[in-house]
Structure formats: C-alpha cells, structure tokens
Amino acid sequence: MNFQDSIKAYWRNYANFHGRTSKTTFWWTVLFLVLAGSLIGIVFPGTVQTHNFGGVEFPTRDDSVMQNVWSIATFLPSLALGVRRLQDIGKPGTYLWFCLLPIVGWIMLLVWFLKPGQPEANKDGEPVK
C-alpha cells in the first residue's frame, strides 16, 4: 500500500478495532501523523509563558487550539491502528496497554510493530497485502 492509500485507510477505519493492518500501512501512517503534527505545530505555534518559582523563571509551552484539535481527532484512529497492527502479528490488541510501561513497554511495542505480519490467516482475518 502506498502513502496516499495508507492515509485513506487510516481515516476510513477511524474506530475500527477489528482486522489487521500491514507493517507498510502502519509506518506510512505514522510518518503522516508525525509530519502533519509537526506542520500544525509550526503553522499554529502555542504560547510560551514563564513561571517564577523561588526566584527562578521556568518557561512552559502551551499547545495551540489547533494542536489540541489534531490530537483529539487522531487519538481514537491511532489506537485502532495500533490494535490492528498488533493483531496482524498475532498478538491481542490489549497489548497496546504496554505503552504505559516506561521504556520497556515502548521498546516491546516498537519491536512488535517492526515485525512482519503473519503470512497465514489468524483469528483477526486474512493477511493484508
């Protein structure tokens, strides 16, 4: 699947937690999300405020409204994409909860996301080409 088809499939399967997603589709979509999120951050930068704590000023950055809208709009389909990718390698989608484990969980998910999908049909459907 190419870049454009991957993005179309991402939005078409907005809250679809059933089925499988190929490794190529997953990574094209991740690239799109990173590029689009970065572009939104550049075009609509948040505000920088400084807070004084004990005589020391600490700058903090608040996201813009557009960045917050983008995050909300992509949260559910990104979860669904991760679940379908895990199901493609034969793991249950609930393993996505490993993202809550600092460092170790992220490494485990990265390794699983990099694995090729099962070549045969599994309980979540036929392999995705």
Backbone bond lengths (Angstrom), bond angles and torsions (degrees), N, CA, C in turn:
res aa  C-N    CA-C-N  psi(-1)  N-CA   C-N-CA  omega(-1)  CA-C   N-CA-C  phi
1 M - - - 1.451 - - 1.530 107.84 -
2 N 1.318 116.32 137.29 1.461 119.72 -179.10 1.533 110.66 -88.07
3 F 1.330 115.38 -179.69 1.460 122.07 -175.61 1.527 111.77 -58.24
4 Q 1.329 117.43 -51.14 1.463 120.81 -176.85 1.527 112.01 -64.17
5 D 1.317 116.85 -42.92 1.465 120.01 179.22 1.521 111.29 -64.18
6 S 1.324 116.25 -34.74 1.462 120.53 178.65 1.524 111.12 -65.20
7 I 1.320 116.38 -41.53 1.468 120.37 179.61 1.523 110.00 -68.15
8 K 1.328 117.15 -41.78 1.466 119.96 177.02 1.525 110.76 -60.53
9 A 1.324 117.07 -43.51 1.466 120.92 179.42 1.525 110.92 -64.85
10 Y 1.328 116.76 -35.40 1.471 121.20 178.59 1.527 110.50 -60.45
11 W 1.327 117.13 -48.37 1.464 120.48 -178.25 1.528 111.68 -76.10
12 R 1.339 117.61 -32.64 1.456 121.02 178.59 1.535 111.12 -65.89
13 N 1.310 117.07 -35.86 1.468 122.73 -179.74 1.524 110.59 -99.04
14 Y 1.313 116.29 43.07 1.462 123.23 -172.41 1.523 113.45 -46.04
15 A 1.314 118.41 -51.03 1.472 121.45 -178.60 1.519 110.58 -127.55
16 N 1.327 116.57 33.51 1.454 121.68 -179.55 1.532 109.45 -91.09
17 F 1.321 116.31 108.31 1.456 121.60 -179.14 1.528 111.27 -98.95
18 H 1.313 117.58 8.43 1.461 122.31 -179.47 1.515 109.70 -109.72
19 G 1.316 116.06 146.13 1.450 120.25 177.85 1.519 111.65 102.19
20 R 1.314 114.56 -160.13 1.458 121.01 -174.22 1.523 110.34 -134.73
21 T 1.328 115.72 154.95 1.464 123.01 174.93 1.518 107.92 -130.47
22 S 1.314 116.64 130.14 1.463 120.35 -178.64 1.527 111.18 -71.01
23 K 1.322 114.73 161.90 1.463 120.40 179.46 1.523 110.82 -62.25
24 T 1.320 117.43 -41.42 1.463 121.20 -179.92 1.522 111.57 -62.36
25 T 1.318 116.17 -47.29 1.466 120.34 179.28 1.518 110.65 -61.18
26 F 1.319 116.43 -42.57 1.464 121.32 -179.94 1.520 110.90 -59.24
27 W 1.328 117.70 -50.00 1.465 120.21 -174.87 1.524 112.64 -73.65
28 W 1.344 118.68 -32.15 1.466 119.68 173.31 1.527 109.70 -62.72
29 T 1.324 115.90 -40.05 1.461 119.86 -179.65 1.522 111.07 -68.32
30 V 1.316 117.44 -40.80 1.471 120.69 177.12 1.527 109.56 -60.79
31 L 1.326 117.21 -42.65 1.467 120.45 177.43 1.530 110.43 -59.76
32 F 1.319 117.37 -45.59 1.460 121.25 177.82 1.525 111.22 -58.85
33 L 1.334 117.42 -46.00 1.462 120.72 -178.19 1.526 111.82 -63.58
34 V 1.313 116.82 -39.74 1.471 120.49 178.78 1.533 110.40 -67.11
35 L 1.327 116.72 -46.37 1.471 120.00 -179.33 1.528 111.59 -65.07
36 A 1.318 116.73 -45.03 1.472 120.08 -179.31 1.526 110.75 -65.99
37 G 1.328 117.18 -42.36 1.464 120.31 178.23 1.522 111.90 -63.07
38 S 1.327 116.48 -39.63 1.468 120.46 178.06 1.522 111.21 -66.43
39 L 1.322 116.13 -42.66 1.460 120.29 179.15 1.526 111.14 -63.02
40 I 1.317 117.05 -41.72 1.461 120.51 177.38 1.526 110.27 -63.03
41 G 1.326 116.69 -39.28 1.460 120.33 178.07 1.519 113.19 -65.46
42 I 1.335 116.34 -31.16 1.464 120.25 179.05 1.533 110.51 -78.47
43 V 1.321 116.44 -44.69 1.463 120.97 -176.94 1.528 111.38 -72.62
44 F 1.324 116.57 -38.01 1.465 121.74 -178.91 1.529 109.81 -121.37
45 P 1.336 117.52 72.80 1.467 118.47 -177.77 1.525 111.41 -69.03
46 G 1.289 114.68 149.91 1.459 119.52 176.59 1.515 110.64 -78.48
47 T 1.301 116.23 -177.99 1.456 121.10 179.04 1.517 110.23 -97.37
48 V 1.317 115.18 148.94 1.461 120.98 176.97 1.516 107.73 -109.52
49 Q 1.316 115.18 126.73 1.450 121.09 178.16 1.520 108.69 -121.81
50 T 1.306 116.12 152.05 1.459 119.32 174.94 1.520 109.04 -112.89
51 H 1.318 114.03 140.32 1.459 120.73 178.83 1.520 107.99 -120.36
52 N 1.299 116.04 137.90 1.459 121.66 -178.07 1.533 108.73 -100.26
53 F 1.325 114.98 117.62 1.460 121.08 177.16 1.524 108.80 -122.64
54 G 1.299 116.29 107.27 1.461 120.33 178.14 1.511 113.89 62.01
55 G 1.322 117.22 36.63 1.456 121.17 178.84 1.513 113.99 85.82
56 V 1.334 118.08 -3.59 1.466 121.43 179.15 1.525 107.94 -110.28
57 E 1.333 115.49 130.21 1.452 119.63 -179.84 1.528 110.51 -92.40
58 F 1.340 115.54 131.83 1.456 122.52 178.50 1.517 108.79 -118.40
59 P 1.341 116.79 121.93 1.470 118.19 176.78 1.533 110.14 -79.51
60 T 1.301 116.46 138.95 1.462 121.95 173.52 1.516 108.17 -127.48
61 R 1.315 115.54 149.76 1.458 120.63 -177.81 1.522 108.63 -115.50
62 D 1.298 116.06 128.50 1.457 122.05 175.47 1.525 108.43 -101.41
63 D 1.327 116.27 136.31 1.457 120.52 177.68 1.524 110.26 -69.25
64 S 1.322 114.90 152.39 1.466 119.44 176.45 1.525 109.30 -77.34
65 V 1.292 115.64 167.96 1.462 121.10 178.38 1.529 109.78 -61.32
66 M 1.325 117.33 -41.05 1.471 120.49 -179.85 1.522 111.44 -63.76
67 Q 1.333 117.89 -38.36 1.462 120.17 177.29 1.522 110.56 -64.25
68 N 1.323 116.45 -38.87 1.461 120.19 178.29 1.526 111.21 -68.08
69 V 1.322 117.50 -40.54 1.464 121.13 177.90 1.524 110.14 -62.64
70 W 1.331 117.06 -43.42 1.469 121.45 179.01 1.532 110.31 -61.91
71 S 1.311 117.00 -43.39 1.467 120.68 179.64 1.523 111.62 -62.12
72 I 1.314 116.27 -42.64 1.466 120.25 179.64 1.529 110.37 -68.02
73 A 1.333 116.74 -41.60 1.466 120.99 -177.48 1.520 112.55 -66.99
74 T 1.325 118.13 -29.58 1.464 120.60 -176.40 1.526 113.71 -101.78
75 F 1.310 117.97 -2.56 1.471 120.23 -177.15 1.526 112.17 -63.29
76 L 1.316 117.48 -56.78 1.463 121.49 -176.88 1.529 112.94 -64.57
77 P 1.336 119.67 -47.22 1.471 117.37 178.54 1.526 113.10 -65.73
78 S 1.319 117.85 -27.74 1.470 119.74 176.87 1.524 110.99 -70.70
79 L 1.317 116.71 -38.89 1.469 119.60 173.90 1.524 110.42 -61.22
80 A 1.324 116.16 -46.41 1.458 120.34 -179.89 1.526 111.13 -61.59
81 L 1.318 117.15 -39.88 1.465 121.35 178.28 1.529 110.69 -61.74
82 G 1.324 116.97 -45.40 1.464 120.83 178.69 1.522 112.44 -63.14
83 V 1.324 116.86 -40.97 1.460 120.98 178.83 1.527 109.88 -63.81
84 R 1.335 117.29 -46.84 1.467 120.07 -179.80 1.523 111.42 -64.25
85 R 1.333 117.49 -34.33 1.473 119.86 177.99 1.529 110.72 -66.63
86 L 1.334 117.06 -42.50 1.457 120.03 177.15 1.525 110.42 -63.15
87 Q 1.326 117.56 -39.60 1.461 120.81 178.99 1.518 111.24 -65.90
88 D 1.334 118.45 -27.23 1.455 121.97 178.55 1.526 111.27 -66.76
89 I 1.322 117.35 -30.38 1.465 119.52 179.29 1.526 111.85 -96.07
90 G 1.325 117.03 6.04 1.451 121.11 176.08 1.514 115.17 91.09
91 K 1.305 117.60 9.10 1.467 121.68 178.18 1.523 108.96 -96.79
92 P 1.320 117.40 149.49 1.468 118.50 176.09 1.526 110.49 -70.79
93 G 1.317 116.35 147.61 1.457 121.72 -179.31 1.516 113.13 -62.44
94 T 1.324 117.17 -21.74 1.464 120.03 179.63 1.528 111.79 -66.09
95 Y 1.325 117.22 -15.08 1.472 119.66 177.16 1.520 111.74 -66.04
96 L 1.323 116.92 -11.82 1.462 119.88 176.99 1.526 110.97 -63.18
97 W 1.325 116.91 -21.05 1.474 121.33 176.28 1.526 111.56 -62.15
98 F 1.335 117.95 -18.41 1.462 120.09 177.65 1.528 112.05 -61.22
99 C 1.331 117.35 -16.60 1.469 119.61 178.16 1.525 111.15 -63.28
100 L 1.319 117.29 -17.45 1.465 120.83 178.77 1.522 112.78 -80.56
101 L 1.327 117.62 -10.97 1.463 121.30 176.60 1.526 108.98 -85.06
102 P 1.302 117.64 120.65 1.466 119.04 -178.81 1.529 111.56 -60.16
103 I 1.269 117.60 136.71 1.454 129.80 175.76 1.529 112.54 58.64
104 V 1.320 118.39 -61.99 1.463 121.98 -175.73 1.524 110.81 -61.05
105 G 1.309 117.66 -45.18 1.457 121.29 -179.97 1.519 112.48 -63.03
106 W 1.324 116.17 -41.56 1.466 120.14 179.12 1.526 111.06 -66.20
107 I 1.325 116.84 -38.96 1.468 120.04 178.69 1.524 109.98 -65.66
108 M 1.338 116.96 -43.67 1.464 120.24 178.64 1.526 110.72 -59.63
109 L 1.324 117.36 -46.04 1.459 120.35 179.91 1.521 111.57 -64.23
110 L 1.317 117.45 -41.01 1.462 120.49 179.05 1.525 110.61 -60.56
111 V 1.322 116.77 -44.68 1.468 120.64 178.85 1.523 109.73 -61.27
112 W 1.334 117.70 -44.71 1.465 120.45 -179.75 1.521 111.08 -65.86
113 F 1.329 117.67 -40.13 1.462 120.44 -179.86 1.531 111.69 -66.26
114 L 1.324 117.28 -25.89 1.460 121.50 179.53 1.527 113.10 -83.92
115 K 1.321 117.57 -14.71 1.460 121.04 -179.38 1.524 110.55 -71.60
116 P 1.337 116.21 146.53 1.465 117.65 174.33 1.530 110.23 -71.25
117 G 1.311 116.03 153.11 1.459 120.71 179.09 1.516 111.50 -68.71
118 Q 1.322 115.75 161.73 1.460 120.12 177.20 1.534 108.97 -66.02
119 P 1.333 117.16 131.36 1.473 119.20 -177.38 1.523 113.67 -71.85
120 E 1.317 116.94 -19.04 1.459 120.30 -179.39 1.523 110.01 -105.60
121 A 1.306 115.56 167.99 1.460 120.11 178.39 1.524 109.46 -66.44
122 N 1.314 116.09 144.96 1.462 120.59 173.93 1.523 107.92 -127.64
123 K 1.321 116.87 -171.36 1.472 120.07 -175.51 1.528 112.85 -63.55
124 D 1.328 117.36 -14.80 1.462 121.22 -178.60 1.522 113.61 -99.74
125 G 1.327 117.36 2.56 1.451 119.67 174.97 1.507 113.51 128.57
126 E 1.315 113.51 -173.83 1.460 121.95 179.36 1.526 110.25 -75.28
127 P 1.334 117.45 156.68 1.472 119.11 177.89 1.525 111.29 -63.19
128 V 1.310 115.46 147.96 1.462 122.26 179.71 1.511 108.57 -95.67
129 K 1.305 115.59 134.12 1.484 120.05 -179.99 1.513 110.28 -92.66
